[in-house]
Amino acid sequence: QVQLVASGGCLVQAGGTLRLSCAVSGSIFNINNMGWYRQAPGKQRELVAAITRGGNTNYADSVKGRFTISRDNAKNTVYLQMNSLKPEDTTVYYCRADFVGIPGVSWGQGTQVTVSS
C-alpha cells in the first residue's frame, strides 16, 4: 500500500518562505507525475504545481515566479519551495502522485500553510 506523507506547513509572515515536502513510501512502483494541490474551505481543490517523471513542470498562474516544484526520484520525494508568500496562499496543501501502469492517484494527508499579513 502506498502512503504519501506531507510536511513543512506552518505559520509564516507575508513575504516569507516555506518548503513543503512529500515522501512516498510503501509498495512503490515507478512514480510518474507528482504534484501539489490546495483547497480552501468551500472551494474545489486546485492545482498549484506539477512535475513529470522527466522533470517537466506546470504551475498555476497565481504562483508562477514565486513557487518552485522539484523532486528527488532517488528519495521518492517531491518538494514545493514557496517564496514571497501572500495571505491568499493560506490553505491546506495536498501532494499527489500517480504511478506508471497503475490506474488512479494517491493523495497525501494535507499540510496547513498560514500566511499572516
Backbone bond lengths (Angstrom), bond angles and torsions (degrees), N, CA, C in turn:
res aa  C-N    CA-C-N  psi(-1)  N-CA   C-N-CA  omega(-1)  CA-C   N-CA-C  phi
1 Q - - - 1.455 - - 1.517 109.38 -
2 V 1.320 115.94 134.83 1.459 121.54 -177.34 1.526 109.86 -88.19
3 Q 1.324 115.42 140.54 1.463 120.89 177.03 1.518 109.04 -131.58
4 L 1.334 116.15 135.04 1.455 122.48 175.11 1.525 107.30 -113.83
5 V 1.328 116.88 125.10 1.453 121.77 -179.05 1.519 108.91 -118.85
6 A 1.327 115.57 113.54 1.460 122.03 -179.27 1.523 109.65 -95.76
7 S 1.318 115.54 147.65 1.466 121.11 178.81 1.518 109.30 -153.12
8 G 1.331 115.20 166.90 1.451 121.16 174.10 1.514 115.26 110.50
9 G 1.312 117.72 -12.17 1.453 119.20 -179.84 1.523 111.24 -73.88
10 C 1.333 116.30 144.70 1.460 120.97 177.44 1.521 108.90 -168.08
11 L 1.314 116.46 -170.95 1.456 123.45 176.59 1.522 109.74 -90.04
12 V 1.318 116.51 130.66 1.454 121.50 -179.76 1.528 108.82 -142.82
13 Q 1.322 116.19 153.59 1.454 120.06 178.14 1.522 110.65 -79.79
14 A 1.301 116.13 154.89 1.464 121.52 176.03 1.530 109.15 -56.05
15 G 1.342 114.46 138.15 1.453 120.48 -176.39 1.515 113.49 89.25
16 G 1.312 116.89 -8.25 1.457 121.50 -177.92 1.521 112.79 -82.53
17 T 1.327 114.52 -176.11 1.462 121.23 -177.83 1.520 110.47 -128.12
18 L 1.326 115.16 153.00 1.452 123.65 173.36 1.519 108.41 -144.97
19 R 1.324 115.71 154.87 1.445 121.05 173.50 1.524 108.55 -128.53
20 L 1.315 115.08 116.01 1.456 120.64 176.11 1.525 109.78 -91.74
21 S 1.324 114.88 146.12 1.464 120.87 176.65 1.524 108.86 -128.35
22 C 1.322 116.23 150.61 1.453 121.33 175.78 1.521 108.17 -143.56
23 A 1.319 115.80 114.61 1.457 121.65 -178.48 1.524 110.28 -102.69
24 V 1.321 115.69 134.40 1.465 122.00 179.30 1.526 108.71 -101.46
25 S 1.313 116.24 129.83 1.464 119.89 179.51 1.525 109.53 -137.33
26 G 1.339 115.46 170.83 1.456 119.90 178.55 1.509 111.28 107.47
27 S 1.318 115.85 -150.99 1.466 121.32 -178.73 1.519 108.41 -79.76
28 I 1.323 114.89 79.30 1.459 120.51 -170.93 1.515 110.93 -86.71
29 F 1.296 115.53 124.51 1.450 120.71 167.54 1.527 106.21 -97.93
30 N 1.296 117.45 -165.46 1.450 118.38 -179.24 1.520 110.40 -66.88
31 I 1.334 116.85 118.06 1.452 121.24 176.80 1.513 108.34 -72.95
32 N 1.320 116.69 131.08 1.461 120.76 -178.54 1.520 108.71 -97.59
33 N 1.301 117.65 -102.26 1.459 120.61 179.41 1.530 110.98 -84.69
34 M 1.325 115.92 146.55 1.458 121.96 174.46 1.518 108.02 -130.10
35 G 1.311 116.65 152.31 1.451 117.62 -177.69 1.509 113.33 -162.47
36 W 1.313 113.57 168.75 1.457 122.47 174.91 1.526 108.71 -120.80
37 Y 1.303 114.39 135.89 1.457 122.30 177.44 1.521 107.86 -127.41
38 R 1.325 116.16 163.53 1.452 119.91 174.40 1.520 109.50 -140.90
39 Q 1.325 114.12 153.62 1.458 119.84 -177.35 1.510 109.85 -143.74
40 A 1.322 114.22 115.67 1.456 120.63 175.05 1.521 109.25 -85.79
41 P 1.336 118.06 155.56 1.467 120.76 179.84 1.526 111.49 -55.24
42 G 1.321 115.99 130.40 1.454 120.90 177.57 1.511 115.02 78.75
43 K 1.330 116.80 3.56 1.460 120.06 -178.99 1.523 110.20 -120.53
44 Q 1.328 115.21 163.37 1.460 120.12 178.14 1.526 110.18 -75.97
45 R 1.310 114.43 152.05 1.457 119.48 175.35 1.532 108.06 -67.45
46 E 1.335 116.48 134.46 1.456 120.52 -176.86 1.521 110.88 -125.54
47 L 1.322 114.53 150.20 1.451 120.44 177.80 1.526 110.42 -69.57
48 V 1.318 115.87 133.50 1.455 121.87 172.33 1.523 109.46 -100.07
49 A 1.330 115.87 -53.01 1.462 120.95 -179.38 1.522 108.65 -159.96
50 A 1.312 115.55 149.43 1.458 121.15 179.17 1.516 109.45 -139.33
51 I 1.329 115.25 154.81 1.460 120.79 -179.78 1.519 108.80 -143.53
52 T 1.327 115.36 133.98 1.460 120.18 179.26 1.528 109.93 -82.42
53 R 1.324 115.40 172.05 1.457 119.73 178.04 1.531 110.93 -60.44
54 G 1.325 115.66 -31.73 1.459 120.08 -179.68 1.516 114.68 -85.66
55 G 1.335 116.47 -3.79 1.456 119.17 174.97 1.519 115.71 101.34
56 N 1.332 117.89 3.01 1.459 119.10 175.33 1.528 109.51 -72.07
57 T 1.329 115.96 139.21 1.460 120.62 -174.22 1.530 112.10 -120.10
58 N 1.319 114.12 158.74 1.455 122.50 178.31 1.516 107.47 -145.66
59 Y 1.351 117.21 136.19 1.460 120.84 -176.72 1.528 111.03 -129.45
60 A 1.308 115.38 150.56 1.452 120.65 168.38 1.524 108.01 -67.97
61 D 1.327 116.39 146.26 1.463 119.91 -178.96 1.524 111.67 -57.70
62 S 1.312 116.74 -33.66 1.465 121.01 -175.28 1.526 113.43 -69.19
63 V 1.328 117.50 -15.53 1.469 119.42 -177.70 1.530 112.77 -118.11
64 K 1.310 117.72 -4.16 1.466 120.38 -179.77 1.518 110.66 -57.17
65 G 1.325 115.39 134.01 1.454 120.43 -179.80 1.513 114.30 85.31
66 R 1.339 117.28 -11.20 1.471 120.66 179.83 1.532 111.54 -115.61
67 F 1.325 117.14 -36.95 1.470 121.60 -177.62 1.524 109.55 -108.31
68 T 1.322 115.08 147.91 1.462 121.39 176.31 1.521 109.26 -134.10
69 I 1.326 115.88 125.71 1.466 120.72 176.41 1.520 108.91 -98.55
70 S 1.318 115.50 142.57 1.461 120.57 177.15 1.527 108.15 -149.19
71 R 1.312 116.42 168.04 1.456 120.23 179.86 1.518 110.50 -146.71
72 D 1.301 114.54 151.48 1.459 121.67 174.71 1.521 106.19 -118.74
73 N 1.310 117.25 100.95 1.460 120.90 -175.08 1.529 112.18 -64.92
74 A 1.314 116.86 -29.73 1.462 120.06 179.21 1.530 111.37 -68.00
75 K 1.332 115.81 -30.08 1.467 121.11 -179.53 1.524 112.65 -101.09
76 N 1.343 117.37 0.58 1.468 121.33 -177.67 1.527 111.44 51.94
77 T 1.318 115.49 45.47 1.460 121.32 -174.18 1.527 110.09 -131.41
78 V 1.320 115.24 140.97 1.460 121.80 174.18 1.523 107.84 -118.31
79 Y 1.329 115.65 144.80 1.455 122.56 -177.02 1.524 110.16 -122.83
80 L 1.325 115.48 155.50 1.454 121.02 171.54 1.522 107.27 -134.63
81 Q 1.323 115.75 107.22 1.464 121.20 175.17 1.518 107.64 -85.52
82 M 1.313 115.70 121.26 1.459 121.50 -174.86 1.526 108.28 -115.92
83 N 1.318 116.70 113.15 1.460 122.35 179.33 1.527 109.70 -113.86
84 S 1.329 115.40 163.35 1.468 121.25 177.81 1.516 111.32 47.97
85 L 1.317 115.73 50.03 1.465 120.07 -175.95 1.521 111.83 -65.40
86 K 1.327 114.63 145.72 1.460 122.33 -179.24 1.527 109.47 -119.98
87 P 1.315 118.28 155.05 1.476 119.63 177.11 1.525 112.64 -54.31
88 E 1.319 117.01 -33.63 1.470 119.41 -179.66 1.523 113.13 -71.10
89 D 1.322 118.54 -6.25 1.466 121.56 173.10 1.529 111.53 -82.48
90 T 1.310 116.46 -4.87 1.460 121.18 -179.00 1.515 111.06 -67.02
91 T 1.304 116.75 120.92 1.455 123.71 174.25 1.530 109.30 174.06
92 V 1.318 116.32 -173.83 1.467 121.15 176.02 1.527 109.11 -91.62
93 Y 1.316 115.48 133.03 1.460 122.40 -179.97 1.531 109.57 -107.71
94 Y 1.327 115.11 134.50 1.460 122.05 -178.47 1.526 110.19 -120.57
95 C 1.316 117.48 139.90 1.452 120.06 172.45 1.525 109.00 -98.71
96 R 1.314 114.70 155.59 1.451 121.33 -177.27 1.521 109.42 -142.89
97 A 1.309 115.65 147.87 1.463 120.17 176.47 1.519 109.89 -145.61
98 D 1.326 115.75 147.42 1.446 119.96 170.09 1.527 108.27 -126.31
99 F 1.314 115.59 165.74 1.459 120.01 -166.45 1.514 110.56 -129.34
100 V 1.305 116.75 141.06 1.457 122.53 -178.21 1.524 109.83 -59.45
101 G 1.336 115.38 127.35 1.456 120.70 175.81 1.507 115.62 77.25
102 I 1.318 118.41 3.11 1.467 122.26 -178.17 1.520 108.54 -122.89
103 P 1.318 118.10 123.64 1.469 119.20 -179.57 1.518 111.99 -70.68
104 G 1.343 114.37 156.06 1.458 119.81 176.73 1.511 112.90 87.21
105 V 1.325 114.37 178.24 1.461 121.57 -179.56 1.521 108.85 -133.67
106 S 1.324 115.69 164.14 1.453 121.98 175.16 1.515 109.02 -120.89
107 W 1.331 116.05 143.57 1.468 122.39 -178.01 1.517 110.89 -117.45
108 G 1.342 114.95 147.92 1.444 120.92 169.92 1.516 110.31 -81.67
109 Q 1.337 116.18 178.03 1.458 121.69 -172.76 1.519 113.54 -84.50
110 G 1.305 118.40 -9.08 1.456 120.61 -178.57 1.514 112.50 93.20
111 T 1.325 115.33 143.42 1.460 121.62 176.43 1.523 108.01 -137.14
112 Q 1.331 116.04 132.83 1.469 121.68 -173.70 1.520 111.09 -82.61
113 V 1.321 115.51 128.04 1.464 122.26 172.63 1.517 107.47 -114.52
114 T 1.319 116.23 126.05 1.461 121.65 178.77 1.514 108.82 -126.31
115 V 1.324 115.82 122.77 1.458 121.98 -179.30 1.518 108.17 -112.74
116 S 1.313 116.62 117.62 1.460 121.28 -179.25 1.519 110.59 -91.86
117 S 1.314 115.04 146.07 1.479 119.67 -178.42 1.512 110.74 -90.64
